[in-house]
Amino acid sequence: MADLFEDYRLGPGWDEMFGEPGMPRESYEALNATLQPLSSAELGVRAEVLARAFLDQGITFALKGVERPFPLDIVPRIIAAAEWRSVELGVAQRIRALEAFLADVYGAGQVLADGVVPRRIIATSAHFLRAAAGINPPNGVRIHVAGVDLIRDEQGTFRVLEDNVRIPSGVSYVMENRRAMAQVLPEVFAATRILPVESYPAMLLRALRAAAPSGVPDPTVVVLSPGVYNSAYFEHALIAREMGVELVEGRDLACVGNDVLMRTTAGEQRVDVIYRRIDDDFLDPVHFRADSVIGVAGLLNAARAGRVTIANAVGNGVADDKLLYTYVPDLIRYYLNEEPLLPNVETYRLDEPGVLDHVLPQLDQLVIKPVDGAGGAGIVIGSQATAEELSLVREKVVKDPRGWIAQREVKLSMVPTLIGNRLRPRHVDLRPFAVNDGEKIWVLPGGLTRVALPEGALVVNSSQGGGSKDTWVLASDDDVVPFEVPHLPADPAPLPTSAGPDLGPGAPAVEEQQQQQQQSGGASC
């Protein structure tokens, strides 16, 4: 084996490439055959080409206020066809159950009356919005786009880590990762049948158009962004361009008589569907934060009147609550009369009698998470925490048990990753993206694999300094795989300069609120 794998040792988690030292799993055989003849210098050159391509195209992510190239590792993550089929079915099942739950909790509330979910869970959730009650989407879809975070445990079993059904971020990197990787590892693409990802914008647009108010045969769809200072602005611009729709900010829209109008050079144009990338709190200053300068006043009234569809629906965050996450298996049984296809990670509900007393003595063996945290913020991994960190989280948990959950520390699966001039095992997770058009839930083949770059780290979020991998789903014998032409966008998405644009009066508030969206659960990757 080439020196790239010199001293490569299987880590504490499930190694996705090697079942035994030096013995690649079947799905990785073609990749292994490509990597073996390469020297570390040759692979390093390809990695530099990859990074330079991302920088030249403006594919960046804001980390601590600094724009940097989104770190893409040159070694892809590969999922066999049969494994992917189980993921695909499990994700779709989960979305169906959460759709039913959201319709119920903002409607009749039968799930609460039947005691499947305690009323206190909903009443104390920061993301249950009474202003959204009674708003019925035209085609019944509230989760137009979902990102379900998965991990593989020590036995290689896929488990759900959390749900993201507000405004999940990261799909742009899935598409750009594939375009770039097709150029730097063309020989593997030639030898492997990989399901393509390029159809995502078309599938999303179809779902958004299907969600238009009744009686609108040719709906106008827009992407509503917080603006150029938001960490995911590149994604907003890319998705709008790929779908062929307008990218707008709150100042570009106005509500008049419950119609949403877009200001254009040709005059005002009615908008029928808004794919929003703005958090609920900032979306409509009439109903939520009155100081919002990036939202659209009256937008919720327009949705209630059935004149516009907001995707994803306002109030979906109640289903993202990490305490509600523990009830999703029960929701699947309750609404679908099915057993969950994807298990949760073992989780303790700290607000239940006796549980907190059981958990506190073993904090150093568990992962403690705030129920409304995002992007890895606030997570304490007991085995890696200092005595001071454990003491501090203990105080927080005792003071507010409802605000925290505790989970078994899972040794996430590992994939070889280029560290310096050697390949080393690093922990990964997976965020598959699902699109719901009201008739079918389509799951994008692969999704975003995030990788924790420091040795032993378990927090993979990009906002915490993690990177990503291209995720290849191998085609089955029955799959028809179209030829996926590798290319980079001809006209890159506009990005802010170091000084930013002139936003006029109130600019400091605009910039601050655009950046605040980075902290939301839905906007983080």
Disulfide bonds with the S-S distance in Angstrom:
none
